[in-house]
Structures are given as C-alpha cells and as structure tokens.
Amino acid sequence: MTKSELRADVKAKIAAITQTVSQKSAAEVARRLAEFGWSGKRIMLYCALADELDVSQAAAKLGERNALFFPVVVGDDIMVAEDGAMSCGAFGIMQPSGERLAPEQAKIDVCIVPLRAFDAHCMRLGRGKGYYDRFFARCDCLKVGVAYDQQLADDIPAERHDVPLDMVVTPTRIYRK
C-alpha cells in the first residue's frame, strides 16, 4: 500500500472505534506510560485531535514527576512550549501560549507523539507534512508513539527523511525498535 492508501485505511479503522473503546484505550496507554517510572524528565506530549489517541490522562500522570512540554507549530517547524494556558493554534490544535523554544533549547528527554499508522519495527506514518520528522532531526530524545491497536500496519513505506520511533505503546502491547 502507498502512504496515502494506508492513511485512508487507518482513517476508516479509527472512525470505527467506539467512544468507550477510545476511553479505555487512552486509560490503558496512560497506565503503560506511567509504568516506565520516568521522573525528573522533560517530556513532550501533544493535545489530541478527535481522531488521535487522547493522552490527557497520561499527561496528568506524567506531570506529577516530570516537566511537561507541548508542540507549537511555527511555519513548517515544531517549536516547544512548557505546559500552561492553552489556545487554539495551527490546524485547530491546542497549544501552550508560553515562551517558544527550539528543539535544541528545550532539551526534551522523551517525546510522545501521535501517528496515523505504525509497523512492528516502529516506523511511523504521520499526516504527511513531516513536522515530527523535522523535529526529531533536531531533538535527541526517546521517541515514543502512542496508538490504537488498529493502527498497526504490516509495513510502512519509509523514505530517507522518515525517522523511526524508539517504541510504540498501544493498549495491549509495547513495540520496540
């Protein structure tokens, strides 16, 4: 399958997920992320769109012992801002309104990202704009994808600029590169 075909296939699978399954999946992924025991880390999460796994429970748990940051889209790049007052930004994504830092300045330890699809080798398929690939090229961090089990694909066609994740956490399993 091409990347476009995979995105369309996964979009249909995500649309079929009930609200109950979505909520249970988010709770289980939050539990799994908390079990890593990260403490004193600088962790970047995201504010989920309607068709992404909600990580607000994970943010609440991880924020107890870590500094939380969120992406801020600026032009063709992702900057980073510390958790705080949120406002609607690019693509309708909620983002903090605080000081924006370049990835190198933010010194993120763990980056938890959404995805459209992934494979067992932790290749990530995003929405096709390359924001996270460009971010990862500038940020030396643990790259963690979170997803529904239904987002697993047999193979993600990778291009030279595509950056693999270190792991993907789903409600039932943790995949490692």
N, C-alpha and C positions, 0 to 999 in steps of 0.2 A: 504494500500500500504506500502511496505517496503521503507526505506530511499533511496535505490538505484533506485527503481521504481519511486519514487517521483522526484528524481534528473533528471531522463531520461524524465519524463513527462514535467517538468518545462523547461528543456533544449529545448524541441521542441516548447513550447509556447513562450519562449524568442526569439528563432530563427525566429518566425513568425511575430515579432514586426517590423514594418517598421522604417526606419530612421527618418521619420517625426514624428511618434508617440513617438519614443525614445527621440527625442529632446524636444518635447512638454512635455513629462513626466518629464524629467530632470528639465525643467524650472519650472514646477508646484511644484515639490518636493522642489526645491530650495526656491521658494516663501513661501511654508508652513514652512520650517525650519527657514527662516528669521523671520517669524511672531512670533516665540517663544520669540523674543526680547532678546536673550542671549547677555550679554555684560560683558567684563572683564573675560570671561571664558577661560578655556584651553580645546579646542575642538580637538578631533582626528577624522580625516576623512580618506578616502582611495583613491588611484588612481585606477579608474575603469578599469577592463579588458573589452574586447569587448562585453561580454555577461552580464555585470553588469550595473546597472543604473549609469549614469555619474553624479558625484557630483561636477564637476569643477565649475559650476555656484553657487552652494551652498557654496563652499569654498571661492569664490570671495566675496559673500555677507557676510558670517560669519566672514571672515578675516578682515573686516572693523572695527570690535569692539571686536575681540577676538584673542587670540594666537592660531595658528593652528599647529597641530602635525599630523604626518603620521606614520603608522606602518612600521616597518622594520623587516623582517623575519630573525631570527638568530637561526639556528638549528631547533629545534622543538618549538620555542617560538617566540612571538612578542615582540620586543622592540619598543621604541618610539623615534622619532626624530622631532625636530622643522622644520617647513616649510622652504624650502631653495632650493638650487641646487639639482635637481633630477637626479638619474641614474637608470639604469635597474638592478633590484635585483632578488631575488628568484622568480621562476615561471613566469618570464618576467614582474613582477610588478614594476612600477616606485616607487622609494622610495628616501627620502632625504638622502644626504650623510653626514649630520652633526652628532654631538655627539648623541650617542645612550643612552637612559635612560631606566631603568627597569620601569615597570608599576607603582610600588610604588613611584619611584623617580619623575616621570612625573606629578603626581597629576592631572590627566585628570578629568575634570568635566563632559564632555559629550563625548561619543564615538559613532560615526555614522559609521555603518558597512553595508557591502553588505550581501546578503543572496541568497540562491537558492530558498527557499520556506519558508512560514510562515503560521501560523494559526491565528484565531481571538483572541487567548489567548496569542499571541506574542511569541510562541515557534518558534525558528529559526532553519532552516535546512541549514547548510553550505555545503562546498565542501567535507566534510568528514575527514578532517585532525585534527580537534579540536583546531586549533590555537586560535580562538576567545574565545572558552570556557576556555582554559587555561589562556588567557589574563584576562578575566572577573573575574576569581578566584583570581586574584592578583590586581584588579583595582576596587575601589569603585567609580563607576561613573554612570551617567544616560546612559543606553544602548538603543540606537536608531537604528533600522533597517530601511533601505530605499529599496523600491521595486516597481516594476511594479504591477499593479492590478492583472495581470495574474499569479503572483507568489503566490497568496493566495491558500492555500490547506484546505481541510476540517479538517484535523488533522495531526499533526506532531508527529510521534512516538518518544517519548523522553526517553533517557537513564539517568542514575544517574548523569553523568558528563555534560549533556546538560544544559546550562544556558539560561533561558528565557530572552527576551528583556523587557524593560520597555514600549516601544512603537514601532510601525512600521508606517512609513509615506509612503503613496503611492500618486499618482497624484490626487486621488479622496477622500481619507479618511485617518484619523489617528486612528489607533488601539491602545488601551491602555491595559496594563496587569490588 
